[in-house]
Amino acid sequence: MSRTRYRIFAEEHPYFLTCTVIAWLPVFTQPQCVEIVLESWRFLQREREVRIFGYVILENHLHWIAAAEGLSEYVGRFKSYTARRIINELAQRGFSTLLEEL
């Protein structure tokens, strides 16, 4: 997922967030990659008190609505962590062509 810094000003309100895969590659067609995202969100909810109101995961991007104190920091960590985990998962499963495009 590409890196951008979210600017969140009113942390008490939910934010509509979008994360895209570089070059719009269809990474989320792999169930293992979707599970990595879901595990990350469960962690944020459980350990960081991030409230997730809804989400949709499409083949090359995802949308979610969330609120928390420090949300911009959590979004950055979410993107970094899930990107690393997804790259490792794709490497382990031998998706060399997809990894080259990333």
Secondary structure as GFF3:
##gff-version 3
##sequence-region A 1 102
A	DSSP	beta_strand	15	20	.	.	.	ID=ss1
A	DSSP	three_ten_helix	22	24	.	.	.	ID=ss2
A	DSSP	three_ten_helix	27	29	.	.	.	ID=ss3
A	DSSP	alpha_helix	31	48	.	.	.	ID=ss4
A	DSSP	beta_strand	51	57	.	.	.	ID=ss5
A	DSSP	beta_strand	61	67	.	.	.	ID=ss6
A	DSSP	alpha_helix	71	92	.	.	.	ID=ss7
A	DSSP	alpha_helix	96	101	.	.	.	ID=ss8
###
